[in-house]
Amino acid sequence: MSVRVVSADRLDEPSPERDYLHVQVHSAPDDDTVTLATIQRYVDRGGDVDATGTTWRVRTLVEAQPMSADEAMGFATRYAERKHIPLVVADND
């Protein structure tokens, strides 16, 4: 399966995909030599609105863990391939 990787700043609107990963990498607030990654999976529930008024379910796979952008993208891409998720959106600060 092929996984498409797109930079978040190139998306004009939310992803048309119903299932995708969002990778965020940023510097640690107390040490700018450390990068932290957060990887979340977004799944559109197909019209089922929850209490917050959204149809998206968000599952955090990795939260603020020390890893480089390359490591985070590698993890996300391998996960997407294994789970048959067609899109990875990268958001680097």
Phi and psi restraints in degrees (range 20) as a CNS / XPLOR table:
assign (resid 1 and name C) (resid 2 and name N)
       (resid 2 and name CA) (resid 2 and name C) 1.0 -94.6 20.0 2
assign (resid 2 and name N) (resid 2 and name CA)
       (resid 2 and name C) (resid 3 and name N) 1.0 135.0 20.0 2
assign (resid 2 and name C) (resid 3 and name N)
       (resid 3 and name CA) (resid 3 and name C) 1.0 -112.3 20.0 2
assign (resid 3 and name N) (resid 3 and name CA)
       (resid 3 and name C) (resid 4 and name N) 1.0 126.6 20.0 2
assign (resid 3 and name C) (resid 4 and name N)
       (resid 4 and name CA) (resid 4 and name C) 1.0 -90.7 20.0 2
assign (resid 4 and name N) (resid 4 and name CA)
       (resid 4 and name C) (resid 5 and name N) 1.0 131.5 20.0 2
assign (resid 4 and name C) (resid 5 and name N)
       (resid 5 and name CA) (resid 5 and name C) 1.0 -110.3 20.0 2
assign (resid 5 and name N) (resid 5 and name CA)
       (resid 5 and name C) (resid 6 and name N) 1.0 126.2 20.0 2
assign (resid 5 and name C) (resid 6 and name N)
       (resid 6 and name CA) (resid 6 and name C) 1.0 -129.2 20.0 2
assign (resid 6 and name N) (resid 6 and name CA)
       (resid 6 and name C) (resid 7 and name N) 1.0 140.0 20.0 2
assign (resid 6 and name C) (resid 7 and name N)
       (resid 7 and name CA) (resid 7 and name C) 1.0 -75.9 20.0 2
assign (resid 7 and name N) (resid 7 and name CA)
       (resid 7 and name C) (resid 8 and name N) 1.0 138.6 20.0 2
assign (resid 7 and name C) (resid 8 and name N)
       (resid 8 and name CA) (resid 8 and name C) 1.0 -60.4 20.0 2
assign (resid 8 and name N) (resid 8 and name CA)
       (resid 8 and name C) (resid 9 and name N) 1.0 -32.3 20.0 2
assign (resid 8 and name C) (resid 9 and name N)
       (resid 9 and name CA) (resid 9 and name C) 1.0 -73.6 20.0 2
assign (resid 9 and name N) (resid 9 and name CA)
       (resid 9 and name C) (resid 10 and name N) 1.0 -8.0 20.0 2
assign (resid 9 and name C) (resid 10 and name N)
       (resid 10 and name CA) (resid 10 and name C) 1.0 -95.5 20.0 2
assign (resid 10 and name N) (resid 10 and name CA)
       (resid 10 and name C) (resid 11 and name N) 1.0 -4.4 20.0 2
assign (resid 10 and name C) (resid 11 and name N)
       (resid 11 and name CA) (resid 11 and name C) 1.0 -90.7 20.0 2
assign (resid 11 and name N) (resid 11 and name CA)
       (resid 11 and name C) (resid 12 and name N) 1.0 120.3 20.0 2
assign (resid 11 and name C) (resid 12 and name N)
       (resid 12 and name CA) (resid 12 and name C) 1.0 -80.3 20.0 2
assign (resid 12 and name N) (resid 12 and name CA)
       (resid 12 and name C) (resid 13 and name N) 1.0 -23.8 20.0 2
assign (resid 12 and name C) (resid 13 and name N)
       (resid 13 and name CA) (resid 13 and name C) 1.0 -146.1 20.0 2
assign (resid 13 and name N) (resid 13 and name CA)
       (resid 13 and name C) (resid 14 and name N) 1.0 171.7 20.0 2
assign (resid 13 and name C) (resid 14 and name N)
       (resid 14 and name CA) (resid 14 and name C) 1.0 -55.6 20.0 2
assign (resid 14 and name N) (resid 14 and name CA)
       (resid 14 and name C) (resid 15 and name N) 1.0 153.0 20.0 2
assign (resid 14 and name C) (resid 15 and name N)
       (resid 15 and name CA) (resid 15 and name C) 1.0 -59.2 20.0 2
assign (resid 15 and name N) (resid 15 and name CA)
       (resid 15 and name C) (resid 16 and name N) 1.0 139.2 20.0 2
assign (resid 15 and name C) (resid 16 and name N)
       (resid 16 and name CA) (resid 16 and name C) 1.0 -75.0 20.0 2
assign (resid 16 and name N) (resid 16 and name CA)
       (resid 16 and name C) (resid 17 and name N) 1.0 -12.7 20.0 2
assign (resid 16 and name C) (resid 17 and name N)
       (resid 17 and name CA) (resid 17 and name C) 1.0 -69.8 20.0 2
assign (resid 17 and name N) (resid 17 and name CA)
       (resid 17 and name C) (resid 18 and name N) 1.0 146.8 20.0 2
assign (resid 17 and name C) (resid 18 and name N)
       (resid 18 and name CA) (resid 18 and name C) 1.0 -90.5 20.0 2
assign (resid 18 and name N) (resid 18 and name CA)
       (resid 18 and name C) (resid 19 and name N) 1.0 -5.7 20.0 2
assign (resid 18 and name C) (resid 19 and name N)
       (resid 19 and name CA) (resid 19 and name C) 1.0 -152.6 20.0 2
assign (resid 19 and name N) (resid 19 and name CA)
       (resid 19 and name C) (resid 20 and name N) 1.0 116.0 20.0 2
assign (resid 19 and name C) (resid 20 and name N)
       (resid 20 and name CA) (resid 20 and name C) 1.0 -154.1 20.0 2
assign (resid 20 and name N) (resid 20 and name CA)
       (resid 20 and name C) (resid 21 and name N) 1.0 165.0 20.0 2
assign (resid 20 and name C) (resid 21 and name N)
       (resid 21 and name CA) (resid 21 and name C) 1.0 -105.7 20.0 2
assign (resid 21 and name N) (resid 21 and name CA)
       (resid 21 and name C) (resid 22 and name N) 1.0 144.5 20.0 2
assign (resid 21 and name C) (resid 22 and name N)
       (resid 22 and name CA) (resid 22 and name C) 1.0 -120.4 20.0 2
assign (resid 22 and name N) (resid 22 and name CA)
       (resid 22 and name C) (resid 23 and name N) 1.0 121.2 20.0 2
assign (resid 22 and name C) (resid 23 and name N)
       (resid 23 and name CA) (resid 23 and name C) 1.0 -109.6 20.0 2
assign (resid 23 and name N) (resid 23 and name CA)
       (resid 23 and name C) (resid 24 and name N) 1.0 124.1 20.0 2
assign (resid 23 and name C) (resid 24 and name N)
       (resid 24 and name CA) (resid 24 and name C) 1.0 -120.2 20.0 2
assign (resid 24 and name N) (resid 24 and name CA)
       (resid 24 and name C) (resid 25 and name N) 1.0 127.9 20.0 2
assign (resid 24 and name C) (resid 25 and name N)
       (resid 25 and name CA) (resid 25 and name C) 1.0 -127.1 20.0 2
assign (resid 25 and name N) (resid 25 and name CA)
       (resid 25 and name C) (resid 26 and name N) 1.0 130.3 20.0 2
assign (resid 25 and name C) (resid 26 and name N)
       (resid 26 and name CA) (resid 26 and name C) 1.0 -149.6 20.0 2
assign (resid 26 and name N) (resid 26 and name CA)
       (resid 26 and name C) (resid 27 and name N) 1.0 165.1 20.0 2
assign (resid 26 and name C) (resid 27 and name N)
       (resid 27 and name CA) (resid 27 and name C) 1.0 -72.4 20.0 2
assign (resid 27 and name N) (resid 27 and name CA)
       (resid 27 and name C) (resid 28 and name N) 1.0 146.5 20.0 2
assign (resid 27 and name C) (resid 28 and name N)
       (resid 28 and name CA) (resid 28 and name C) 1.0 -65.4 20.0 2
assign (resid 28 and name N) (resid 28 and name CA)
       (resid 28 and name C) (resid 29 and name N) 1.0 140.8 20.0 2
assign (resid 28 and name C) (resid 29 and name N)
       (resid 29 and name CA) (resid 29 and name C) 1.0 -63.7 20.0 2
assign (resid 29 and name N) (resid 29 and name CA)
       (resid 29 and name C) (resid 30 and name N) 1.0 -29.0 20.0 2
assign (resid 29 and name C) (resid 30 and name N)
       (resid 30 and name CA) (resid 30 and name C) 1.0 -102.4 20.0 2
assign (resid 30 and name N) (resid 30 and name CA)
       (resid 30 and name C) (resid 31 and name N) 1.0 -3.9 20.0 2
assign (resid 30 and name C) (resid 31 and name N)
       (resid 31 and name CA) (resid 31 and name C) 1.0 -155.2 20.0 2
assign (resid 31 and name N) (resid 31 and name CA)
       (resid 31 and name C) (resid 32 and name N) 1.0 102.6 20.0 2
assign (resid 31 and name C) (resid 32 and name N)
       (resid 32 and name CA) (resid 32 and name C) 1.0 -73.9 20.0 2
assign (resid 32 and name N) (resid 32 and name CA)
       (resid 32 and name C) (resid 33 and name N) 1.0 0.5 20.0 2
assign (resid 32 and name C) (resid 33 and name N)
       (resid 33 and name CA) (resid 33 and name C) 1.0 -89.1 20.0 2
assign (resid 33 and name N) (resid 33 and name CA)
       (resid 33 and name C) (resid 34 and name N) 1.0 -7.4 20.0 2
assign (resid 33 and name C) (resid 34 and name N)
       (resid 34 and name CA) (resid 34 and name C) 1.0 -109.6 20.0 2
assign (resid 34 and name N) (resid 34 and name CA)
       (resid 34 and name C) (resid 35 and name N) 1.0 132.6 20.0 2
assign (resid 34 and name C) (resid 35 and name N)
       (resid 35 and name CA) (resid 35 and name C) 1.0 -105.9 20.0 2
assign (resid 35 and name N) (resid 35 and name CA)
       (resid 35 and name C) (resid 36 and name N) 1.0 141.4 20.0 2
assign (resid 35 and name C) (resid 36 and name N)
       (resid 36 and name CA) (resid 36 and name C) 1.0 -115.8 20.0 2
assign (resid 36 and name N) (resid 36 and name CA)
       (resid 36 and name C) (resid 37 and name N) 1.0 142.3 20.0 2
assign (resid 36 and name C) (resid 37 and name N)
       (resid 37 and name CA) (resid 37 and name C) 1.0 -119.8 20.0 2
assign (resid 37 and name N) (resid 37 and name CA)
       (resid 37 and name C) (resid 38 and name N) 1.0 142.1 20.0 2
assign (resid 37 and name C) (resid 38 and name N)
       (resid 38 and name CA) (resid 38 and name C) 1.0 -127.5 20.0 2
assign (resid 38 and name N) (resid 38 and name CA)
       (resid 38 and name C) (resid 39 and name N) 1.0 128.6 20.0 2
assign (resid 38 and name C) (resid 39 and name N)
       (resid 39 and name CA) (resid 39 and name C) 1.0 -124.6 20.0 2
assign (resid 39 and name N) (resid 39 and name CA)
       (resid 39 and name C) (resid 40 and name N) 1.0 124.0 20.0 2
assign (resid 39 and name C) (resid 40 and name N)
       (resid 40 and name CA) (resid 40 and name C) 1.0 -125.3 20.0 2
assign (resid 40 and name N) (resid 40 and name CA)
       (resid 40 and name C) (resid 41 and name N) 1.0 146.9 20.0 2
assign (resid 40 and name C) (resid 41 and name N)
       (resid 41 and name CA) (resid 41 and name C) 1.0 -106.1 20.0 2
assign (resid 41 and name N) (resid 41 and name CA)
       (resid 41 and name C) (resid 42 and name N) 1.0 126.7 20.0 2
assign (resid 41 and name C) (resid 42 and name N)
       (resid 42 and name CA) (resid 42 and name C) 1.0 -106.8 20.0 2
assign (resid 42 and name N) (resid 42 and name CA)
       (resid 42 and name C) (resid 43 and name N) 1.0 126.7 20.0 2
assign (resid 42 and name C) (resid 43 and name N)
       (resid 43 and name CA) (resid 43 and name C) 1.0 -129.5 20.0 2
assign (resid 43 and name N) (resid 43 and name CA)
       (resid 43 and name C) (resid 44 and name N) 1.0 123.3 20.0 2
assign (resid 43 and name C) (resid 44 and name N)
       (resid 44 and name CA) (resid 44 and name C) 1.0 -78.4 20.0 2
assign (resid 44 and name N) (resid 44 and name CA)
       (resid 44 and name C) (resid 45 and name N) 1.0 124.7 20.0 2
assign (resid 44 and name C) (resid 45 and name N)
       (resid 45 and name CA) (resid 45 and name C) 1.0 -83.8 20.0 2
assign (resid 45 and name N) (resid 45 and name CA)
       (resid 45 and name C) (resid 46 and name N) 1.0 7.6 20.0 2
assign (resid 45 and name C) (resid 46 and name N)
       (resid 46 and name CA) (resid 46 and name C) 1.0 72.0 20.0 2
assign (resid 46 and name N) (resid 46 and name CA)
       (resid 46 and name C) (resid 47 and name N) 1.0 41.1 20.0 2
assign (resid 46 and name C) (resid 47 and name N)
       (resid 47 and name CA) (resid 47 and name C) 1.0 103.3 20.0 2
assign (resid 47 and name N) (resid 47 and name CA)
       (resid 47 and name C) (resid 48 and name N) 1.0 -13.6 20.0 2
assign (resid 47 and name C) (resid 48 and name N)
       (resid 48 and name CA) (resid 48 and name C) 1.0 -75.6 20.0 2
assign (resid 48 and name N) (resid 48 and name CA)
       (resid 48 and name C) (resid 49 and name N) 1.0 105.3 20.0 2
assign (resid 48 and name C) (resid 49 and name N)
       (resid 49 and name CA) (resid 49 and name C) 1.0 -84.8 20.0 2
assign (resid 49 and name N) (resid 49 and name CA)
       (resid 49 and name C) (resid 50 and name N) 1.0 132.3 20.0 2
assign (resid 49 and name C) (resid 50 and name N)
       (resid 50 and name CA) (resid 50 and name C) 1.0 -91.4 20.0 2
assign (resid 50 and name N) (resid 50 and name CA)
       (resid 50 and name C) (resid 51 and name N) 1.0 -173.1 20.0 2
assign (resid 50 and name C) (resid 51 and name N)
       (resid 51 and name CA) (resid 51 and name C) 1.0 -62.3 20.0 2
assign (resid 51 and name N) (resid 51 and name CA)
       (resid 51 and name C) (resid 52 and name N) 1.0 -24.7 20.0 2
assign (resid 51 and name C) (resid 52 and name N)
       (resid 52 and name CA) (resid 52 and name C) 1.0 -88.6 20.0 2
assign (resid 52 and name N) (resid 52 and name CA)
       (resid 52 and name C) (resid 53 and name N) 1.0 -2.4 20.0 2
assign (resid 52 and name C) (resid 53 and name N)
       (resid 53 and name CA) (resid 53 and name C) 1.0 86.9 20.0 2
assign (resid 53 and name N) (resid 53 and name CA)
       (resid 53 and name C) (resid 54 and name N) 1.0 17.3 20.0 2
assign (resid 53 and name C) (resid 54 and name N)
       (resid 54 and name CA) (resid 54 and name C) 1.0 -114.5 20.0 2
assign (resid 54 and name N) (resid 54 and name CA)
       (resid 54 and name C) (resid 55 and name N) 1.0 156.1 20.0 2
assign (resid 54 and name C) (resid 55 and name N)
       (resid 55 and name CA) (resid 55 and name C) 1.0 -100.9 20.0 2
assign (resid 55 and name N) (resid 55 and name CA)
       (resid 55 and name C) (resid 56 and name N) 1.0 -0.1 20.0 2
assign (resid 55 and name C) (resid 56 and name N)
       (resid 56 and name CA) (resid 56 and name C) 1.0 -93.5 20.0 2
assign (resid 56 and name N) (resid 56 and name CA)
       (resid 56 and name C) (resid 57 and name N) 1.0 138.1 20.0 2
assign (resid 56 and name C) (resid 57 and name N)
       (resid 57 and name CA) (resid 57 and name C) 1.0 -106.0 20.0 2
assign (resid 57 and name N) (resid 57 and name CA)
       (resid 57 and name C) (resid 58 and name N) 1.0 129.4 20.0 2
assign (resid 57 and name C) (resid 58 and name N)
       (resid 58 and name CA) (resid 58 and name C) 1.0 -113.8 20.0 2
assign (resid 58 and name N) (resid 58 and name CA)
       (resid 58 and name C) (resid 59 and name N) 1.0 125.9 20.0 2
assign (resid 58 and name C) (resid 59 and name N)
       (resid 59 and name CA) (resid 59 and name C) 1.0 -120.3 20.0 2
assign (resid 59 and name N) (resid 59 and name CA)
       (resid 59 and name C) (resid 60 and name N) 1.0 121.8 20.0 2
assign (resid 59 and name C) (resid 60 and name N)
       (resid 60 and name CA) (resid 60 and name C) 1.0 -83.5 20.0 2
assign (resid 60 and name N) (resid 60 and name CA)
       (resid 60 and name C) (resid 61 and name N) 1.0 121.3 20.0 2
assign (resid 60 and name C) (resid 61 and name N)
       (resid 61 and name CA) (resid 61 and name C) 1.0 -91.4 20.0 2
assign (resid 61 and name N) (resid 61 and name CA)
       (resid 61 and name C) (resid 62 and name N) 1.0 -40.2 20.0 2
assign (resid 61 and name C) (resid 62 and name N)
       (resid 62 and name CA) (resid 62 and name C) 1.0 -137.7 20.0 2
assign (resid 62 and name N) (resid 62 and name CA)
       (resid 62 and name C) (resid 63 and name N) 1.0 132.2 20.0 2
assign (resid 62 and name C) (resid 63 and name N)
       (resid 63 and name CA) (resid 63 and name C) 1.0 -128.6 20.0 2
assign (resid 63 and name N) (resid 63 and name CA)
       (resid 63 and name C) (resid 64 and name N) 1.0 115.8 20.0 2
assign (resid 63 and name C) (resid 64 and name N)
       (resid 64 and name CA) (resid 64 and name C) 1.0 49.6 20.0 2
assign (resid 64 and name N) (resid 64 and name CA)
       (resid 64 and name C) (resid 65 and name N) 1.0 46.8 20.0 2
assign (resid 64 and name C) (resid 65 and name N)
       (resid 65 and name CA) (resid 65 and name C) 1.0 -97.5 20.0 2
assign (resid 65 and name N) (resid 65 and name CA)
       (resid 65 and name C) (resid 66 and name N) 1.0 139.4 20.0 2
assign (resid 65 and name C) (resid 66 and name N)
       (resid 66 and name CA) (resid 66 and name C) 1.0 -64.9 20.0 2
assign (resid 66 and name N) (resid 66 and name CA)
       (resid 66 and name C) (resid 67 and name N) 1.0 115.7 20.0 2
assign (resid 66 and name C) (resid 67 and name N)
       (resid 67 and name CA) (resid 67 and name C) 1.0 -167.3 20.0 2
assign (resid 67 and name N) (resid 67 and name CA)
       (resid 67 and name C) (resid 68 and name N) 1.0 151.7 20.0 2
assign (resid 67 and name C) (resid 68 and name N)
       (resid 68 and name CA) (resid 68 and name C) 1.0 -73.5 20.0 2
assign (resid 68 and name N) (resid 68 and name CA)
       (resid 68 and name C) (resid 69 and name N) 1.0 167.9 20.0 2
assign (resid 68 and name C) (resid 69 and name N)
       (resid 69 and name CA) (resid 69 and name C) 1.0 -61.1 20.0 2
assign (resid 69 and name N) (resid 69 and name CA)
       (resid 69 and name C) (resid 70 and name N) 1.0 -41.1 20.0 2
assign (resid 69 and name C) (resid 70 and name N)
       (resid 70 and name CA) (resid 70 and name C) 1.0 -63.4 20.0 2
assign (resid 70 and name N) (resid 70 and name CA)
       (resid 70 and name C) (resid 71 and name N) 1.0 -42.1 20.0 2
assign (resid 70 and name C) (resid 71 and name N)
       (resid 71 and name CA) (resid 71 and name C) 1.0 -64.1 20.0 2
assign (resid 71 and name N) (resid 71 and name CA)
       (resid 71 and name C) (resid 72 and name N) 1.0 -43.0 20.0 2
assign (resid 71 and name C) (resid 72 and name N)
       (resid 72 and name CA) (resid 72 and name C) 1.0 -64.0 20.0 2
assign (resid 72 and name N) (resid 72 and name CA)
       (resid 72 and name C) (resid 73 and name N) 1.0 -44.0 20.0 2
assign (resid 72 and name C) (resid 73 and name N)
       (resid 73 and name CA) (resid 73 and name C) 1.0 -67.7 20.0 2
assign (resid 73 and name N) (resid 73 and name CA)
       (resid 73 and name C) (resid 74 and name N) 1.0 -36.3 20.0 2
assign (resid 73 and name C) (resid 74 and name N)
       (resid 74 and name CA) (resid 74 and name C) 1.0 -63.2 20.0 2
assign (resid 74 and name N) (resid 74 and name CA)
       (resid 74 and name C) (resid 75 and name N) 1.0 -45.8 20.0 2
assign (resid 74 and name C) (resid 75 and name N)
       (resid 75 and name CA) (resid 75 and name C) 1.0 -59.8 20.0 2
assign (resid 75 and name N) (resid 75 and name CA)
       (resid 75 and name C) (resid 76 and name N) 1.0 -49.0 20.0 2
assign (resid 75 and name C) (resid 76 and name N)
       (resid 76 and name CA) (resid 76 and name C) 1.0 -63.6 20.0 2
assign (resid 76 and name N) (resid 76 and name CA)
       (resid 76 and name C) (resid 77 and name N) 1.0 -42.0 20.0 2
assign (resid 76 and name C) (resid 77 and name N)
       (resid 77 and name CA) (resid 77 and name C) 1.0 -66.2 20.0 2
assign (resid 77 and name N) (resid 77 and name CA)
       (resid 77 and name C) (resid 78 and name N) 1.0 -43.4 20.0 2
assign (resid 77 and name C) (resid 78 and name N)
       (resid 78 and name CA) (resid 78 and name C) 1.0 -63.9 20.0 2
assign (resid 78 and name N) (resid 78 and name CA)
       (resid 78 and name C) (resid 79 and name N) 1.0 -42.3 20.0 2
assign (resid 78 and name C) (resid 79 and name N)
       (resid 79 and name CA) (resid 79 and name C) 1.0 -61.3 20.0 2
assign (resid 79 and name N) (resid 79 and name CA)
       (resid 79 and name C) (resid 80 and name N) 1.0 -45.6 20.0 2
assign (resid 79 and name C) (resid 80 and name N)
       (resid 80 and name CA) (resid 80 and name C) 1.0 -61.6 20.0 2
assign (resid 80 and name N) (resid 80 and name CA)
       (resid 80 and name C) (resid 81 and name N) 1.0 -43.0 20.0 2
assign (resid 80 and name C) (resid 81 and name N)
       (resid 81 and name CA) (resid 81 and name C) 1.0 -61.6 20.0 2
assign (resid 81 and name N) (resid 81 and name CA)
       (resid 81 and name C) (resid 82 and name N) 1.0 -44.5 20.0 2
assign (resid 81 and name C) (resid 82 and name N)
       (resid 82 and name CA) (resid 82 and name C) 1.0 -66.4 20.0 2
assign (resid 82 and name N) (resid 82 and name CA)
       (resid 82 and name C) (resid 83 and name N) 1.0 -35.7 20.0 2
assign (resid 82 and name C) (resid 83 and name N)
       (resid 83 and name CA) (resid 83 and name C) 1.0 -96.8 20.0 2
assign (resid 83 and name N) (resid 83 and name CA)
       (resid 83 and name C) (resid 84 and name N) 1.0 2.5 20.0 2
assign (resid 83 and name C) (resid 84 and name N)
       (resid 84 and name CA) (resid 84 and name C) 1.0 60.7 20.0 2
assign (resid 84 and name N) (resid 84 and name CA)
       (resid 84 and name C) (resid 85 and name N) 1.0 47.3 20.0 2
assign (resid 84 and name C) (resid 85 and name N)
       (resid 85 and name CA) (resid 85 and name C) 1.0 -100.1 20.0 2
assign (resid 85 and name N) (resid 85 and name CA)
       (resid 85 and name C) (resid 86 and name N) 1.0 124.7 20.0 2
assign (resid 85 and name C) (resid 86 and name N)
       (resid 86 and name CA) (resid 86 and name C) 1.0 -79.7 20.0 2
assign (resid 86 and name N) (resid 86 and name CA)
       (resid 86 and name C) (resid 87 and name N) 1.0 -14.0 20.0 2
assign (resid 86 and name C) (resid 87 and name N)
       (resid 87 and name CA) (resid 87 and name C) 1.0 -140.0 20.0 2
assign (resid 87 and name N) (resid 87 and name CA)
       (resid 87 and name C) (resid 88 and name N) 1.0 138.7 20.0 2
assign (resid 87 and name C) (resid 88 and name N)
       (resid 88 and name CA) (resid 88 and name C) 1.0 -123.7 20.0 2
assign (resid 88 and name N) (resid 88 and name CA)
       (resid 88 and name C) (resid 89 and name N) 1.0 123.7 20.0 2
assign (resid 88 and name C) (resid 89 and name N)
       (resid 89 and name CA) (resid 89 and name C) 1.0 -103.2 20.0 2
assign (resid 89 and name N) (resid 89 and name CA)
       (resid 89 and name C) (resid 90 and name N) 1.0 125.2 20.0 2
assign (resid 89 and name C) (resid 90 and name N)
       (resid 90 and name CA) (resid 90 and name C) 1.0 -103.7 20.0 2
assign (resid 90 and name N) (resid 90 and name CA)
       (resid 90 and name C) (resid 91 and name N) 1.0 132.5 20.0 2
assign (resid 90 and name C) (resid 91 and name N)
       (resid 91 and name CA) (resid 91 and name C) 1.0 -131.4 20.0 2
assign (resid 91 and name N) (resid 91 and name CA)
       (resid 91 and name C) (resid 92 and name N) 1.0 99.1 20.0 2
assign (resid 91 and name C) (resid 92 and name N)
       (resid 92 and name CA) (resid 92 and name C) 1.0 -105.6 20.0 2
assign (resid 92 and name N) (resid 92 and name CA)
       (resid 92 and name C) (resid 93 and name N) 1.0 127.6 20.0 2
